[in-house]
Amino acid sequence: MRRTPRIGWLLALLAALLVCAPAGSSAASKKRRKPAKTKPTPVNFDVKLPVLGTRLSSFPPGEGKTIADQACLACHSTDMVRQQRLTEKQWAASVTKMAGWGAEVPESKRDALIAYLVKNFGPDNDRFEPVVTRPVGR
Amino acid sequence: MSDSREPGALPPLDRRDFLLLAGAAMLLSAAGPSAGTIPASRRRMLQVNGYATDAETPLDALTTYITPNDLFFVRHHWNPTYQNVGRWALTVDGEVERPLRLTLADLKKLPRASATCVLQCAGNGRAFHKPVVPGVQWKYGAVGNARWTGVRVRELLDRAGLKGSARHLHTFGADKPPVRVPPFHRSVEIEKVLEDGIVAYEMNGEPLLPLHGAPARLVVPGWAGDHWMKWLTRLSAQAEPQKGFYMETAYKYPKQPGEPGVAFKPEEMTPVTEIFVKSNITEAPAGAKVGTPAVLRGFAFSGAPDIAKVEISDDGGQTWQAAALDSQHDPYAWRLWSFRYTPRAVGKITLIARATDSRGSVQPKEAVWNQSGYLYNGWHSAEIEVGA
């Protein structure tokens, strides 16, 4: 006898779930018959976040900034460079590689560029923090 | 005991009934670690490059078996020439009897094939290599698990009449590098793509997003992301591997471990192929109490088809206890896992996770350092504060 009430509640819960599902889809099918308006996109993220693909602000000021702008920003946003923490030897190797691939690094300004990169993005600089953005395509 | 209720009315709930109903509701709402959804507060990306876009998924958003499309990590070599789907076609040529040119509509008429598996960037975890190495400084989240649907590469090559001379499948995408930068052209061993490669046009049941390689990309289960060519335009069967910077110099890994910080010579390296066994902790309690169980969760994956076990240590790796593996799994997909940890003493405790795959490979304490920072898979740990 004690089982009956419990089963009753369980049946009620299941019935409520079953009733809710068709009710939702039936409402949706009624909507579909009307001329389509813009489909509402559920907002399930913090809309104050920047969109993915936002470019960071410019390189830090200082001697060498102009040549860094010229050499790096044709192919990268500043964060590709800002996240590196490389030694002078590693930056020199990167500059050689990138110049070979077409980065504008006049020989007369090569040392100034490397010095700028080591000063601002060397092993002892503060840790880089990624930009927190919205989900992809939102 | 008399019952004064109306006929057909439901009886009042007693405590046992309430517990029973609550249990049933819990079962319906969250069947296990893989059944949850990701709350709005965790739905975000960590952008490491604005242009061309690179972004990883925060660990606390990698808590579901299927990684949602809009939370899946994004990696670009170069900005793509986004494909006009109406004009797009995939060419299949090279060592074949009948070269093919297939539109997206043509592809969709062919038998559909799906695989649920992990995609991980070869450089995921690069930021943890010491000494530091140049490149995108990925930490944990250049990885995700998705259901990829499209056409088997075998189906395409069978239709084209693959010749016996073909050993490598050269892959070309629509991304165009600037100035004198080498193009991102790659090739994959023909045996691997014949076994389980897919040209995918859907990701988790939706058309591929442009950022993930629309209209179609290559899927190579168990292998690192450099093989998963995006914005695919051409597959060419050839006798020799593809040449160029991204085959001959990049995506090489040392054959044997060396001294961290000492660059390997070209002859000491071999191409990156399978991803390495790895486990990450996605959820750990900030605080816990002695004698009270606390739950740790995470995922584990490998270039082997399955994960055999995940273990947790609270003593720096001297002893290990098995975590519970979730039942949901597909070949080369990840396993979600959970572990009930009961602290025995107050203070800061470091919990370490390590995975072992179905071939017996065990996740090492430290990854092999290499100058490109590929395939980092050292132990991942979480620190918890235990109170009285």
Interface residues (C-beta under 8 A of the other chain):
Chain A: P5 R6 G8 W9 L10 A12 L13 L17 N44 F45 D46 L49 L52 G53 T54 R55 L56 A74 C75 H76 S77 T78 D79 M80 Q83 Q84 R85 L86 Q90 S94 G100 W101 G102 A103 P123 F128 P130 V131 V132 T133 R134 P135 V136 G137 R138
Chain B: L10 P11 L13 R16 D17 L20 L21 A24 A25 L28 A40 S41 R43 R44 M45 L46 Q47 V48 N49 G50 Y51 T53 A55 E56 P68 N69 D70 L71 F72 V74 V132 V133 P134 V136 Q137 P178 V179 R180 V181 P182 L209 L211 H212
